[in-house]
Amino acid sequence: MQTWENDYERVVASQPVTESDRNSEVLRIPGSALAAFPTAPAVVTVSVNGAERSVLWSPRSDERRSGTLAVGLDVMSVLPVREPVRIGVRGDVFVLCPESAAA
């Protein structure tokens, strides 16, 4: 059976999106998913609904804090609350799947 995850080298999940997150421009990435991202701050390519954009990645220097992807208020405002966002890694592109990560 073909699943969404089979299309990517790696699939990770964001922190669950809070109402506060939806009013910001950053998606929080937990420590367990940091290995999928660059180790230093960088501009990375994110794909949302087939449209690619360059966004700022910040891994945070404190290992206990989440990294952040500055995906923009337009993306964050439509993400489901209390749900993590699945992120598929294909080469150097991070593909956001805004449907429930539990699906």
ZICOR-V746352 format. One record per residue. N is the residue number from 1. RES is the residue in three letters. SS is DSSP state (alpha for helix, beta for strand, coil for the rest). OMEGA is omega in degrees with one decimal (none if undefined). Layout:
<<N RES SS OMEGA> <N RES SS OMEGA>>
This chain:
<<1 MET coil 179.3> <2 GLN coil 177.1> <3 THR coil 179.2> <4 TRP alpha -176.5> <5 GLU alpha -178.0> <6 ASN alpha -178.1> <7 ASP alpha -172.0> <8 TYR coil 176.4> <9 GLU coil -177.5> <10 ARG beta 174.8> <11 VAL beta 177.9> <12 VAL beta 179.1> <13 ALA beta 175.7> <14 SER beta 167.1> <15 GLN coil 173.2> <16 PRO coil -177.6> <17 VAL coil 177.1> <18 THR coil 176.5> <19 GLU alpha 176.9> <20 SER alpha 177.4> <21 ASP alpha -177.1> <22 ARG alpha 179.0> <23 ASN coil 177.5> <24 SER coil 179.2> <25 GLU coil -175.0> <26 VAL coil 174.3> <27 LEU beta -176.8> <28 ARG beta -178.3> <29 ILE beta -176.0> <30 PRO coil 179.5> <31 GLY alpha -178.9> <32 SER alpha -178.5> <33 ALA alpha -174.4> <34 LEU alpha -178.1> <35 ALA alpha 179.3> <36 ALA alpha -174.3> <37 PHE coil 176.7> <38 PRO coil -179.1> <39 THR coil 179.9> <40 ALA coil 175.7> <41 PRO coil -176.4> <42 ALA beta 169.0> <43 VAL beta -178.6> <44 VAL beta 178.8> <45 THR beta 177.8> <46 VAL beta 176.4> <47 SER beta 178.8> <48 VAL beta -178.6> <49 ASN coil 177.1> <50 GLY coil 179.1> <51 ALA beta 179.9> <52 GLU beta 176.0> <53 ARG beta 175.9> <54 SER beta -178.3> <55 VAL beta 179.4> <56 LEU beta 173.7> <57 TRP beta 175.7> <58 SER beta -178.3> <59 PRO coil -175.3> <60 ARG coil -176.0> <61 SER coil -179.6> <62 ASP coil -175.1> <63 GLU coil -179.2> <64 ARG coil -178.2> <65 ARG coil 178.4> <66 SER coil 168.2> <67 GLY beta 179.8> <68 THR beta 172.2> <69 LEU beta -179.2> <70 ALA coil -173.4> <71 VAL coil 178.0> <72 GLY coil -179.1> <73 LEU alpha -179.8> <74 ASP alpha 177.9> <75 VAL alpha -176.3> <76 MET alpha -175.1> <77 SER coil -179.4> <78 VAL coil 179.7> <79 LEU coil 179.7> <80 PRO coil 179.9> <81 VAL coil 179.1> <82 ARG coil 178.8> <83 GLU coil 171.1> <84 PRO coil 176.9> <85 VAL beta 175.6> <86 ARG beta -179.8> <87 ILE beta 177.0> <88 GLY beta 179.9> <89 VAL beta 177.5> <90 ARG beta -175.6> <91 GLY coil 178.8> <92 ASP coil 178.6> <93 VAL beta 177.7> <94 PHE beta -174.8> <95 VAL beta 179.1> <96 LEU beta 174.6> <97 CYS beta -172.6> <98 PRO beta 174.6> <99 GLU beta -177.1> <100 SER beta 177.2> <101 ALA coil 179.7> <102 ALA coil -176.0> <103 ALA coil none>>
